[in-house]
Amino acid sequence: MTADDYEKMRRERVAKQVSDVFKKDPKNLIKHMEELGFTWVDDDEDNQEELEEQHSKPENQNQELLVAYFHGEIGQSDSLVQLFKSEKESDCPNYPLFRKYFKQGNQNLKKLLVFGLAANPTDIALLNDLSFFHWENGILGEVIQYYLKACDLEQDENKFKELAKDFYYNTVDDNYDALYELKQMHQLESPKGMIIQQISQEIESESEIIEF
């Protein structure tokens, strides 16, 4: 089955699921659509996010350094990558501040992610951040390039599985079948090939549950 065949089947399945929701229980439309994996967008929430981003400011010295970098006042470095990751992974991250620069398509932010991936190509957190940058700014080709490299280099089977699943879910909405691409790179009977098949089966099972 080609990627186009898969995508056609996926779209037909989703269309049928949505149609069934409208027919069977339109009064609980939001609930059922969320069960299918859709996100209900509330304009008030979007406006609230925009206000938070507009008024966001650095809350500590680390964030001040990062903002200075985003504005081109200092250069990138390994320590700045680690500082960025630690702030993102802190107990109380300043999401509105970081979200603002992602949505703006700040090129220094992108360069920092790429710089970090050059040193550690299999870094899952940085790959997810690059995917988020793509969702806001459309850099699918680069996301694919970095995920393919990461999946090729990663030898730990558990980490490879996590990478491959992230790769699939972070690109499937762009009509790209990451698992199909990975299957072309790894023989079915190889350790990575068997993991890819396992992921495919898990996703298929999830789809069947949603259909039921």
Stockholm file with secondary structure:
# STOCKHOLM 1.0

chainA/1-212         MTADDYEKMRRERVAKQVSDVFKKDPKNLIKHMEELGFTWVDDDEDNQEELEEQHSKPENQNQELLVAYFHGEIGQSDSLVQLFKSEKESDCPNYPLFRKYFKQGNQNLKKLLVFGLAANPTDIALLNDLSFFHWENGILGEVIQYYLKACDLEQDENKFKELAKDFYYNTVDDNYDALYELKQMHQLESPKGMIIQQISQEIESESEIIEF
#=GR chainA/1-212 SS CCHHHHHHHHHHHHHHHHHHHHHHCGGGHHHHHHHTTCCCCCHHHHHHHHHHHHHCCCCSHHHHHHHHHHTTSSCCCHHHHHHHHHHHTSSSCCHHHHHHHHHTTCHHHHHHHHHHHHHCTTCHHHHHHHHHHHHHHCCHHHHHHHHHHHHHHCCCHHHHHHHHHHHHHHHGGGTCCHHHHHHHHSCTTSHHHHHHHHHHHHHHHHHHHHHC
#=GC SS_cons         CCHHHHHHHHHHHHHHHHHHHHHHCGGGHHHHHHHTTCCCCCHHHHHHHHHHHHHCCCCSHHHHHHHHHHTTSSCCCHHHHHHHHHHHTSSSCCHHHHHHHHHTTCHHHHHHHHHHHHHCTTCHHHHHHHHHHHHHHCCHHHHHHHHHHHHHHCCCHHHHHHHHHHHHHHHGGGTCCHHHHHHHHSCTTSHHHHHHHHHHHHHHHHHHHHHC
//
